[in-house]
């Protein structure tokens, strides 16, 4: 009987030891908090999926070698501060976010937890990092700002549609940081610029009505939600009014826009996963330089060209990385 009791006690002790070891192993799994300005149905317009995929390639398997905590603002940006505060209370190893709104909310919520920004327009100009080479503090990531791309997109519009003289800038943010380089680019390309502000989806149609009255003959679309969130609506209205259009937004050409040119945003989200990996292995955000785009894409939608009665010049077509037929 004593042997059976001893065996039972020994087995129970082994089981308890195994359970404790498993619990300790689970406790050591790093936690990545994801602060998403958008929705759960399309986080980062595909960027967060690209980020997670790259983490899987680096060996981070959800539930096994990494845990995620998610908070979604559903494009209600005034919620980001409280959501960031909730995530900070969970004491994650890293906070991952994107866009200037997400980055600013995360930075206000903590000065100690490392923050990686998947993509944001201008991390230096928004005061989120001190400089690209030496970000300082607890934030690093990817920044999109390339002022020369404004001129490049305007040049592409005019080269594709040579009669372009007046371009509408469909914009969510019209701060001087965006407008000044764009106005300089418009002067260099010799086109006039008309600004139309869009702050929610209901503004998009009225913005088009306004620019049509202004006599524009092409549209440059800012790649910030809600414009980036509704490429189908923007592209459809551009086609309806027979206006050549261009944007950097992912999926813009696939949604029916004429031209898409800019950084490969999904690739930048993937690269941000590498920064998270380095931080989880001991690196400090202050020592990780903010990165800029390395890969750019030029996409042409021939169906959209046909719908607006435009023939794409052969020299423009030859430069496309992708042609949608």
Secondary structure, 3 states (H helix, E strand, C coil): CHHHHHHHHHHHHHHHHHHHHHHHHHHCCEEEEEEECCCCCCHHHHHHHHHHHHHHHCCCCECCCEEEEEEECCCCHHHHHHHHHHHHHCCCCEEEECHHHHHHHHHHHCCCCEEEEEEECCCCCCCCCCCCCCCCCCEEEEECCCHHHHHHHHHHHHHHCCCCCEEEEEECCCCHHHHHHHHHHHHHHCCEEEEEECCCCCHHHHHHHHHHHCCCCEEEECCCCCCCCCHHHHHHHHHHCCCEEEECCCCCCCCCCCEEEEECHHHHHHHHHHHHHHHHCCCCHHHCCCEECCCEEEEEEHHHHHHCCCCCCHHHHCCCCEEEC
